[in-house]
Amino acid sequence: MLVGTNVRRVAIVGGVRIPFARAHTAYATVGNQEMLTAVFRALVERFGLAGVRLGDVAAGAVIKHSRDYNLTRECVLSAGLDPQTPGLDLQRACGTSLEAAIVIANKIALGQIDSGLAGGVDTISDPPVVYPRAYQQLLLASAGGKTLGQRLAPWLRLRPHHFKPVLPAVVEPRTGLSMGQSAELMAQRWHISREEQDRLACESHMKAAAAWREGFYDDLVVPYLGLKTDNNIRIDTSLEKLARLRASFDQRNGTLTAGNSTPLTDGASAVLLASEEWAARRNLPVLA
């Protein structure tokens, strides 16, 4: 719903992220809430937002524990903003942060709010590990018992297979294919050679390393848990090294390897968006 008669321009005030960490390394002991809170706090500190009530905050994650059902709101409460600042959880596979930015920007453009944060977080190091549904039903039946006998009776059905965890997998539910397997099909369909993929991967690592050396990320990345730079950049890679790696997803005809595929990564990022008038009142910069 448009509030007023004009669609407003949306200012990008600034954004931050923590260094990206290869899964099960620097951020192995934390989860989504800790990482997302860290980037929210960094924005609050950088732009003097302590105690400020923002119009809305939208963020989310794809891999979440059940305890994270109100993830964004909990992070808002720990970030130093006015506790009346609302928080909205959303999720889009591989596009949560972008979708969050669009939601906040649209609200600002339509005059519904004047400012807000958008962000995203994901962890491979802290995945939800659950147990079979049969075990869940047994527990619920026991919890629902009215008498001691009713609470104990379901446990007579307990079997060793109930303790076999259901581990999370990075697969598409309908096809059963992993992202790597799907990418193999894409490479075959569009005739993307192994050499082209290796070259792109090598150039990506070299450009990322150069960007860090030249200070490109100095004002974009805030240290977290002792990590100051992304630890998933291979500064010593080369086309020769990449060419020696075996295919990871299709041993016979595959072209995707551990070297030219995206590593599983933990990280979080956020951005402050606002109307031009709100930014001007607070003497904040407008990047775009």
Secondary structure as a PSIPRED ss2 file (coil, helix, strand):
# PSIPRED VFORMAT (PSIPRED V4.0)

   1 M C   1.000  0.000  0.000
   2 L C   1.000  0.000  0.000
   3 V C   1.000  0.000  0.000
   4 G C   1.000  0.000  0.000
   5 T C   1.000  0.000  0.000
   6 N C   1.000  0.000  0.000
   7 V C   1.000  0.000  0.000
   8 R C   1.000  0.000  0.000
   9 R C   1.000  0.000  0.000
  10 V E   0.000  0.000  1.000
  11 A E   0.000  0.000  1.000
  12 I E   0.000  0.000  1.000
  13 V E   0.000  0.000  1.000
  14 G E   0.000  0.000  1.000
  15 G E   0.000  0.000  1.000
  16 V E   0.000  0.000  1.000
  17 R E   0.000  0.000  1.000
  18 I C   1.000  0.000  0.000
  19 P C   1.000  0.000  0.000
  20 F C   1.000  0.000  0.000
  21 A E   0.000  0.000  1.000
  22 R E   0.000  0.000  1.000
  23 A C   1.000  0.000  0.000
  24 H C   1.000  0.000  0.000
  25 T C   1.000  0.000  0.000
  26 A C   1.000  0.000  0.000
  27 Y C   1.000  0.000  0.000
  28 A C   1.000  0.000  0.000
  29 T C   1.000  0.000  0.000
  30 V C   1.000  0.000  0.000
  31 G C   1.000  0.000  0.000
  32 N H   0.000  1.000  0.000
  33 Q H   0.000  1.000  0.000
  34 E H   0.000  1.000  0.000
  35 M H   0.000  1.000  0.000
  36 L H   0.000  1.000  0.000
  37 T H   0.000  1.000  0.000
  38 A H   0.000  1.000  0.000
  39 V H   0.000  1.000  0.000
  40 F H   0.000  1.000  0.000
  41 R H   0.000  1.000  0.000
  42 A H   0.000  1.000  0.000
  43 L H   0.000  1.000  0.000
  44 V H   0.000  1.000  0.000
  45 E H   0.000  1.000  0.000
  46 R H   0.000  1.000  0.000
  47 F C   1.000  0.000  0.000
  48 G C   1.000  0.000  0.000
  49 L C   1.000  0.000  0.000
  50 A C   1.000  0.000  0.000
  51 G C   1.000  0.000  0.000
  52 V C   1.000  0.000  0.000
  53 R C   1.000  0.000  0.000
  54 L C   1.000  0.000  0.000
  55 G C   1.000  0.000  0.000
  56 D E   0.000  0.000  1.000
  57 V E   0.000  0.000  1.000
  58 A E   0.000  0.000  1.000
  59 A E   0.000  0.000  1.000
  60 G C   1.000  0.000  0.000
  61 A C   1.000  0.000  0.000
  62 V C   1.000  0.000  0.000
  63 I C   1.000  0.000  0.000
  64 K C   1.000  0.000  0.000
  65 H C   1.000  0.000  0.000
  66 S H   0.000  1.000  0.000
  67 R H   0.000  1.000  0.000
  68 D H   0.000  1.000  0.000
  69 Y C   1.000  0.000  0.000
  70 N C   1.000  0.000  0.000
  71 L H   0.000  1.000  0.000
  72 T H   0.000  1.000  0.000
  73 R H   0.000  1.000  0.000
  74 E H   0.000  1.000  0.000
  75 C H   0.000  1.000  0.000
  76 V H   0.000  1.000  0.000
  77 L H   0.000  1.000  0.000
  78 S C   1.000  0.000  0.000
  79 A C   1.000  0.000  0.000
  80 G C   1.000  0.000  0.000
  81 L C   1.000  0.000  0.000
  82 D C   1.000  0.000  0.000
  83 P C   1.000  0.000  0.000
  84 Q C   1.000  0.000  0.000
  85 T C   1.000  0.000  0.000
  86 P C   1.000  0.000  0.000
  87 G C   1.000  0.000  0.000
  88 L E   0.000  0.000  1.000
  89 D E   0.000  0.000  1.000
  90 L C   1.000  0.000  0.000
  91 Q C   1.000  0.000  0.000
  92 R C   1.000  0.000  0.000
  93 A C   1.000  0.000  0.000
  94 C C   1.000  0.000  0.000
  95 G C   1.000  0.000  0.000
  96 T H   0.000  1.000  0.000
  97 S H   0.000  1.000  0.000
  98 L H   0.000  1.000  0.000
  99 E H   0.000  1.000  0.000
 100 A H   0.000  1.000  0.000
 101 A H   0.000  1.000  0.000
 102 I H   0.000  1.000  0.000
 103 V H   0.000  1.000  0.000
 104 I H   0.000  1.000  0.000
 105 A H   0.000  1.000  0.000
 106 N H   0.000  1.000  0.000
 107 K H   0.000  1.000  0.000
 108 I H   0.000  1.000  0.000
 109 A H   0.000  1.000  0.000
 110 L C   1.000  0.000  0.000
 111 G C   1.000  0.000  0.000
 112 Q C   1.000  0.000  0.000
 113 I C   1.000  0.000  0.000
 114 D C   1.000  0.000  0.000
 115 S E   0.000  0.000  1.000
 116 G E   0.000  0.000  1.000
 117 L E   0.000  0.000  1.000
 118 A E   0.000  0.000  1.000
 119 G E   0.000  0.000  1.000
 120 G E   0.000  0.000  1.000
 121 V E   0.000  0.000  1.000
 122 D E   0.000  0.000  1.000
 123 T C   1.000  0.000  0.000
 124 I C   1.000  0.000  0.000
 125 S C   1.000  0.000  0.000
 126 D C   1.000  0.000  0.000
 127 P C   1.000  0.000  0.000
 128 P C   1.000  0.000  0.000
 129 V C   1.000  0.000  0.000
 130 V E   0.000  0.000  1.000
 131 Y C   1.000  0.000  0.000
 132 P C   1.000  0.000  0.000
 133 R H   0.000  1.000  0.000
 134 A H   0.000  1.000  0.000
 135 Y H   0.000  1.000  0.000
 136 Q H   0.000  1.000  0.000
 137 Q H   0.000  1.000  0.000
 138 L H   0.000  1.000  0.000
 139 L H   0.000  1.000  0.000
 140 L H   0.000  1.000  0.000
 141 A H   0.000  1.000  0.000
 142 S H   0.000  1.000  0.000
 143 A H   0.000  1.000  0.000
 144 G C   1.000  0.000  0.000
 145 G C   1.000  0.000  0.000
 146 K C   1.000  0.000  0.000
 147 T C   1.000  0.000  0.000
 148 L H   0.000  1.000  0.000
 149 G H   0.000  1.000  0.000
 150 Q H   0.000  1.000  0.000
 151 R H   0.000  1.000  0.000
 152 L H   0.000  1.000  0.000
 153 A H   0.000  1.000  0.000
 154 P H   0.000  1.000  0.000
 155 W H   0.000  1.000  0.000
 156 L H   0.000  1.000  0.000
 157 R H   0.000  1.000  0.000
 158 L C   1.000  0.000  0.000
 159 R C   1.000  0.000  0.000
 160 P H   0.000  1.000  0.000
 161 H H   0.000  1.000  0.000
 162 H H   0.000  1.000  0.000
 163 F H   0.000  1.000  0.000
 164 K C   1.000  0.000  0.000
 165 P C   1.000  0.000  0.000
 166 V E   0.000  0.000  1.000
 167 L C   1.000  0.000  0.000
 168 P C   1.000  0.000  0.000
 169 A C   1.000  0.000  0.000
 170 V C   1.000  0.000  0.000
 171 V E   0.000  0.000  1.000
 172 E C   1.000  0.000  0.000
 173 P C   1.000  0.000  0.000
 174 R C   1.000  0.000  0.000
 175 T C   1.000  0.000  0.000
 176 G C   1.000  0.000  0.000
 177 L C   1.000  0.000  0.000
 178 S E   0.000  0.000  1.000
 179 M H   0.000  1.000  0.000
 180 G H   0.000  1.000  0.000
 181 Q H   0.000  1.000  0.000
 182 S H   0.000  1.000  0.000
 183 A H   0.000  1.000  0.000
 184 E H   0.000  1.000  0.000
 185 L H   0.000  1.000  0.000
 186 M H   0.000  1.000  0.000
 187 A H   0.000  1.000  0.000
 188 Q H   0.000  1.000  0.000
 189 R H   0.000  1.000  0.000
 190 W C   1.000  0.000  0.000
 191 H C   1.000  0.000  0.000
 192 I C   1.000  0.000  0.000
 193 S C   1.000  0.000  0.000
 194 R H   0.000  1.000  0.000
 195 E H   0.000  1.000  0.000
 196 E H   0.000  1.000  0.000
 197 Q H   0.000  1.000  0.000
 198 D H   0.000  1.000  0.000
 199 R H   0.000  1.000  0.000
 200 L H   0.000  1.000  0.000
 201 A H   0.000  1.000  0.000
 202 C H   0.000  1.000  0.000
 203 E H   0.000  1.000  0.000
 204 S H   0.000  1.000  0.000
 205 H H   0.000  1.000  0.000
 206 M H   0.000  1.000  0.000
 207 K H   0.000  1.000  0.000
 208 A H   0.000  1.000  0.000
 209 A H   0.000  1.000  0.000
 210 A H   0.000  1.000  0.000
 211 A H   0.000  1.000  0.000
 212 W H   0.000  1.000  0.000
 213 R H   0.000  1.000  0.000
 214 E C   1.000  0.000  0.000
 215 G C   1.000  0.000  0.000
 216 F C   1.000  0.000  0.000
 217 Y C   1.000  0.000  0.000
 218 D C   1.000  0.000  0.000
 219 D C   1.000  0.000  0.000
 220 L C   1.000  0.000  0.000
 221 V E   0.000  0.000  1.000
 222 V C   1.000  0.000  0.000
 223 P C   1.000  0.000  0.000
 224 Y E   0.000  0.000  1.000
 225 L C   1.000  0.000  0.000
 226 G C   1.000  0.000  0.000
 227 L E   0.000  0.000  1.000
 228 K C   1.000  0.000  0.000
 229 T C   1.000  0.000  0.000
 230 D C   1.000  0.000  0.000
 231 N C   1.000  0.000  0.000
 232 N C   1.000  0.000  0.000
 233 I C   1.000  0.000  0.000
 234 R C   1.000  0.000  0.000
 235 I C   1.000  0.000  0.000
 236 D C   1.000  0.000  0.000
 237 T C   1.000  0.000  0.000
 238 S C   1.000  0.000  0.000
 239 L H   0.000  1.000  0.000
 240 E H   0.000  1.000  0.000
 241 K H   0.000  1.000  0.000
 242 L H   0.000  1.000  0.000
 243 A H   0.000  1.000  0.000
 244 R C   1.000  0.000  0.000
 245 L C   1.000  0.000  0.000
 246 R C   1.000  0.000  0.000
 247 A E   0.000  0.000  1.000
 248 S C   1.000  0.000  0.000
 249 F C   1.000  0.000  0.000
 250 D C   1.000  0.000  0.000
 251 Q C   1.000  0.000  0.000
 252 R C   1.000  0.000  0.000
 253 N C   1.000  0.000  0.000
 254 G C   1.000  0.000  0.000
 255 T C   1.000  0.000  0.000
 256 L C   1.000  0.000  0.000
 257 T E   0.000  0.000  1.000
 258 A C   1.000  0.000  0.000
 259 G C   1.000  0.000  0.000
 260 N C   1.000  0.000  0.000
 261 S C   1.000  0.000  0.000
 262 T C   1.000  0.000  0.000
 263 P C   1.000  0.000  0.000
 264 L C   1.000  0.000  0.000
 265 T E   0.000  0.000  1.000
 266 D E   0.000  0.000  1.000
 267 G E   0.000  0.000  1.000
 268 A E   0.000  0.000  1.000
 269 S E   0.000  0.000  1.000
 270 A E   0.000  0.000  1.000
 271 V E   0.000  0.000  1.000
 272 L E   0.000  0.000  1.000
 273 L E   0.000  0.000  1.000
 274 A E   0.000  0.000  1.000
 275 S E   0.000  0.000  1.000
 276 E H   0.000  1.000  0.000
 277 E H   0.000  1.000  0.000
 278 W H   0.000  1.000  0.000
 279 A H   0.000  1.000  0.000
 280 A H   0.000  1.000  0.000
 281 R H   0.000  1.000  0.000
 282 R C   1.000  0.000  0.000
 283 N C   1.000  0.000  0.000
 284 L C   1.000  0.000  0.000
 285 P C   1.000  0.000  0.000
 286 V C   1.000  0.000  0.000
 287 L C   1.000  0.000  0.000
 288 A C   1.000  0.000  0.000
